[in-house]
Amino acid sequence: MIPFLDLKEINAQYQQQLKEACSRVIDSGWYIMGNELEAFETEFAAYCGTRFAVGVANGLDALTLTLRAWKELGKLQAGDEVIVPANTYIASILAITENSLTPVLVEPDEDTYNLCPFKTKAAITSKTKAILPVHLYGLISPMPELMDIAAKHDLLVLEDCAQSHGAQINDKKCGNWGHAAGFSFYPGKNLGALGDAGAVTTNDPELASILKALRNYGSHKKYENSYQGVNSRLDEIQAAMLSIKLKYLDAETEQRRKVAQAYLTKIINPLIKLPRVEKQGAHVWHLFTIEVDNRDNLVSFLNEQGIQTLVHYPIPPHTQKAYEGFFEGEYPITEKIHKNILSLPLSPIMGSKEVDAVVIALNCYK
Ligand SMILES: *Cc1c(COP(=O)(O)O)cnc(C)c1O
């Protein structure tokens, strides 16, 4: 069996260090908002190249609390429009609607699955106040162009980096392009904790400061509350796990790139559309997605060969029951992607034998 992603095996590589760090935190008697979190925030900001990283409980909160902080700062208000790719994972959109902002769904580029400058520009109205580019599957969006558009129209940019830790353009990493960025450290992400965790990166000291209050009941100082905040903290054990995993992130990304490169060069089947080859550095291959008609056929064919695949994602946000006011057929590119997309096994510990088995199976598929 070739698993889609074997988290147990991935973390087993570091088990000694992870267990030692766990013991250290247990023995410290201090479990929330302490040295481990501060250390990880410093390390992660340095990794991204930003002035600040603020740890929160998960990726959804990273996005939600950033938009909330901009409301507190008077930069956004209820009803403002936020441009977001229609084919994103629903969390990007939940962060917008949770803040009573209006998501404006924009069709992605068919080859990169990300926002493109042309369609983004076309979606801007007098109510548009922000753009939320999602670096889907690990490929960074065209940030230089999107930042130009944002500057011209005085828009805020919040990057959704939940799938793209370390992806970069011109040596500048994701998380350092927009005015702020939300990261998830859900266990299956490229930088994964051993539980839920997330962070916001930014170069804006005022934003970082408000976020630090919002995640902790709206409080900068114990028992004094400046905002109606929430409880969304990144606890010490997870911060300690992340400090260890962060040291190996770039090496793991290189392993992911090797697998992806093998898939890109060796899969030759006209029935299968491969992802577009990108400039070195732009893609961190959180997922290797192909497109195929009659996806169910291929899924069961691969399953028979012992190859596990997943679909990211089967139902587009605008046709989910959670959201009303959209209709099927409204976003045809998005709907086609959701119908045809399929993620192949890919992990930093996948061996060449496994990669070749996937390649052979796909090349045999008729
Ligand atoms: C995983 C993910 C999130 C949410 O992160 P959580 O930590 O699970 O809350 C947001 N956006 C995208 C694109 C994601 O893949």
The ligand as an SDF file (V2000), in Angstrom:
LIG
                    3D

 15 15  0  0  0  0  0  0  0  0999 V2000
   -5.7180   24.1210    6.1990 C   0  0  0  0  0  0  0  0  0  0  0  0
   -6.1630   25.3900    5.5710 C   0  0  0  0  0  0  0  0  0  0  0  0
   -6.7130   26.4460    6.3240 C   0  0  0  0  0  0  0  0  0  0  0  0
   -7.1230   26.2970    7.7590 C   0  0  0  0  0  0  0  0  0  0  0  0
   -6.1260   25.9050    8.6240 O   0  0  0  0  0  0  0  0  0  0  0  0
   -6.5350   25.1640   10.0040 P   0  0  0  0  0  0  0  0  0  0  0  0
   -5.2710   25.1750   10.7790 O   0  0  0  0  0  0  0  0  0  0  0  0
   -6.9960   23.7980    9.6490 O   0  0  0  0  0  0  0  0  0  0  0  0
   -7.6030   25.9840   10.6350 O   0  0  0  0  0  0  0  0  0  0  0  0
   -6.9700   27.6340    5.6900 C   0  0  0  0  0  0  0  0  0  0  0  0
   -6.7390   27.8030    4.3770 N   0  0  0  0  0  0  0  0  0  0  0  0
   -6.2450   26.8120    3.6120 C   0  0  0  0  0  0  0  0  0  0  0  0
   -5.9920   27.0610    2.1610 C   0  0  0  0  0  0  0  0  0  0  0  0
   -5.9530   25.5680    4.1700 C   0  0  0  0  0  0  0  0  0  0  0  0
   -5.4710   24.5880    3.4080 O   0  0  0  0  0  0  0  0  0  0  0  0
  1  2  1  0
  2  3  1  0
  2 14  2  0
  3  4  1  0
  3 10  2  0
  4  5  1  0
  5  6  1  0
  6  7  2  0
  6  8  1  0
  6  9  1  0
 10 11  1  0
 11 12  2  0
 12 13  1  0
 12 14  1  0
 14 15  1  0
M  END
$$$$
